[in-house]
Amino acid sequence: MQETLTSGASPMLMPREDPIGKLVFAVTVLAIGLICFVALMTFLSAVLHRLTERSKGVVAQSPLRAIFVGAGVYAVFGAIAAWLYPQAIIERLLETEVVPGLLGTAAVLAAIPVAGSLFGAPGTFSYVGDRLAIINGGDMPGLKRPALGTLVTVLAAWFPVIGWFVITPILLTVSCGAFLLGQLRRWL
């Protein structure tokens, strides 16, 4: 719809805001994102089965150790990246220069723990799916367990305040720690 505004000399046509359309768009984008994330985690659980089982074993046996290892990794790499980022921006007298190598190094160092969390997350979500299957009577076949675990965990992480500031950081650190401890068990 359009409404006519008159400003002295000539009328102007202005588009009217559509809040319902924006809400529908936001809900659609969130739903598509959730479906794609569940599909990604289920795919990684199926393709990286050994890695998923090792991470799930770490989460089941020692979740606190996984939290502390993951938090340490995030703290170390985050501190180094936070130190390198200001070093990459050099302020001269009247201009600012960026050193691309340092800026790229800071970005890569900040992304390493997130990559660890990405590869540890299928094990964490699969563990949650196994626990939910026990509640359901244990009759969930194959890939439904990690899919359900991913869905429930992501919806819990979307919960305002508690999900954003408690559940999400715990999930990231547990997943990163489970990935690293699972890989260390394999190598040692």
Buried (B, 14 or more C-beta within 10 A) or exposed (E): EEEEEEEEEEEEEEEEEEEEEEEEEEEEEEEEEBEEBBEBBBBBBEEBEEBBBBBBBBBEEBBEBBBBBBBBBBEEBBEBBEEBBEEBEEEEEEEEEEEEEBBEBBEEBBEBBEEBBBBBBBBBBBBBBBBBBEEEEEEBEEBBBBBBBBBBBBEBBEEEEEBEEEBBBBBBBBBBBBBBBBBEEEEE
